[in-house]
Amino acid sequence: MDGRMYEIIVDSLSAHVAVLDDKGVIVKTNRAWQEYAEKNGLVGHADTLGVNYLDICEAATDSGDPEGELVTMGIQKVLAGELLEFVIQYPCHSPSRRQWFNLRVLPYLSQTENWVMMVHEDVTPLFLAQEELQQKEEELRQKSEELEEMNVALKVLLEHRQRGLAELEQQMTVNIHELVLPYTEKLKSSLKTPRNRTLIDIVESNLNDIIAPFLNRLSSLNLLLTPQEVEVAALIRTGKSSQEIADVLGVSVSTISFHRKNLRRKLGLHDRTMNLRTYLLSLK
């Protein structure tokens, strides 16, 4: 391949190409290198021929640029034949644009000169895409954390709500059993007319419907509970003692103890360390 054809090929590349002699002095550059120099306001000739590239790297190192020392080392090792190729990516930002380049240092294939060829490729789109991807990943991570926090908060809120409903149900059951039903029973026995007794029966029926959810959960266990065992279970669940339950139902304490034993047997609570009320409260 003649020299003219070689120059045409190199000038056709979009990469910025420069050839350095064994002292690091620029001896050849391609069209892309020269156009980049002109576009960025380089002082001097755009081809930069005669400029010592190693001096530029040394100046960059002195100004705190860590890539300057690495590039110097890479060029020297390729010139000495210690490396077949040296590659590094580095930022090259201008006041108006952020840019990154991939620098590849290769031996210059010549039988007479011990030179190296530097190929600078603009990889800015790749870096910008990586930055955008990292930003999207960070946004996704933040949204995931926010959703997780919302789920935790929602779970806590639902637990509070369930506890509140359970407490409300418990208190309603207690109030109906202690403050209402005993008096409706007494009132029923004092009424003479069938109409008034029917009205009281309706009241009792509606009250029992109100406290039915807990009773239905007991029934869902497929247990053969007697009506009085259901009443005793409801009162035990509210925390009432055997004496208090006996007073409410108008029976003896021994009768309540008998019902307690039957409830434990039917519920399968054979371990005496397991609390009957705790188990009844777990029937959500």
Secondary structure in CASP SS format (residue, H / E / C, confidence):
PFRMAT SS
TARGET T0000
AUTHOR 0000-0000-0000
METHOD secondary structure of the structure
MODEL  1
M C 1.00
D C 1.00
G H 1.00
R H 1.00
M H 1.00
Y H 1.00
E H 1.00
I H 1.00
I H 1.00
V H 1.00
D H 1.00
S H 1.00
L C 1.00
S C 1.00
A C 1.00
H E 1.00
V E 1.00
A E 1.00
V E 1.00
L E 1.00
D C 1.00
D C 1.00
K C 1.00
G C 1.00
V E 1.00
I E 1.00
V E 1.00
K E 1.00
T E 1.00
N C 1.00
R H 1.00
A H 1.00
W H 1.00
Q H 1.00
E H 1.00
Y H 1.00
A H 1.00
E H 1.00
K H 1.00
N C 1.00
G C 1.00
L C 1.00
V C 1.00
G C 1.00
H C 1.00
A C 1.00
D C 1.00
T C 1.00
L C 1.00
G C 1.00
V C 1.00
N E 1.00
Y H 1.00
L H 1.00
D H 1.00
I H 1.00
C H 1.00
E H 1.00
A H 1.00
A H 1.00
T H 1.00
D H 1.00
S C 1.00
G C 1.00
D C 1.00
P H 1.00
E H 1.00
G H 1.00
E H 1.00
L H 1.00
V H 1.00
T H 1.00
M H 1.00
G H 1.00
I H 1.00
Q H 1.00
K H 1.00
V H 1.00
L H 1.00
A C 1.00
G C 1.00
E C 1.00
L C 1.00
L C 1.00
E C 1.00
F E 1.00
V E 1.00
I E 1.00
Q E 1.00
Y E 1.00
P E 1.00
C C 1.00
H C 1.00
S C 1.00
P C 1.00
S C 1.00
R C 1.00
R C 1.00
Q C 1.00
W E 1.00
F E 1.00
N E 1.00
L E 1.00
R E 1.00
V E 1.00
L E 1.00
P E 1.00
Y C 1.00
L C 1.00
S C 1.00
Q C 1.00
T C 1.00
E C 1.00
N C 1.00
W C 1.00
V E 1.00
M E 1.00
M E 1.00
V E 1.00
H E 1.00
E E 1.00
D E 1.00
V C 1.00
T H 1.00
P H 1.00
L H 1.00
F H 1.00
L H 1.00
A H 1.00
Q H 1.00
E H 1.00
E H 1.00
L H 1.00
Q H 1.00
Q H 1.00
K H 1.00
E H 1.00
E H 1.00
E H 1.00
L H 1.00
R H 1.00
Q H 1.00
K H 1.00
S H 1.00
E H 1.00
E H 1.00
L H 1.00
E H 1.00
E H 1.00
M H 1.00
N H 1.00
V H 1.00
A H 1.00
L H 1.00
K H 1.00
V H 1.00
L H 1.00
L H 1.00
E H 1.00
H H 1.00
R H 1.00
Q H 1.00
R H 1.00
G H 1.00
L H 1.00
A H 1.00
E H 1.00
L H 1.00
E H 1.00
Q H 1.00
Q H 1.00
M H 1.00
T H 1.00
V H 1.00
N H 1.00
I H 1.00
H H 1.00
E H 1.00
L H 1.00
V H 1.00
L H 1.00
P H 1.00
Y H 1.00
T H 1.00
E H 1.00
K H 1.00
L H 1.00
K H 1.00
S H 1.00
S H 1.00
L C 1.00
K C 1.00
T C 1.00
P H 1.00
R H 1.00
N H 1.00
R H 1.00
T H 1.00
L H 1.00
I H 1.00
D H 1.00
I H 1.00
V H 1.00
E H 1.00
S H 1.00
N H 1.00
L H 1.00
N H 1.00
D H 1.00
I H 1.00
I C 1.00
A H 1.00
P H 1.00
F H 1.00
L H 1.00
N H 1.00
R H 1.00
L H 1.00
S H 1.00
S C 1.00
L C 1.00
N C 1.00
L C 1.00
L C 1.00
L C 1.00
T C 1.00
P H 1.00
Q H 1.00
E H 1.00
V H 1.00
E H 1.00
V H 1.00
A H 1.00
A H 1.00
L H 1.00
I H 1.00
R H 1.00
T C 1.00
G C 1.00
K C 1.00
S C 1.00
S H 1.00
Q H 1.00
E H 1.00
I H 1.00
A H 1.00
D H 1.00
V H 1.00
L H 1.00
G C 1.00
V C 1.00
S C 1.00
V H 1.00
S H 1.00
T H 1.00
I H 1.00
S H 1.00
F H 1.00
H H 1.00
R H 1.00
K H 1.00
N H 1.00
L H 1.00
R H 1.00
R H 1.00
K H 1.00
L H 1.00
G C 1.00
L C 1.00
H C 1.00
D C 1.00
R C 1.00
T C 1.00
M C 1.00
N C 1.00
L H 1.00
R H 1.00
T H 1.00
Y H 1.00
L H 1.00
L H 1.00
S C 1.00
L C 1.00
K C 1.00
END
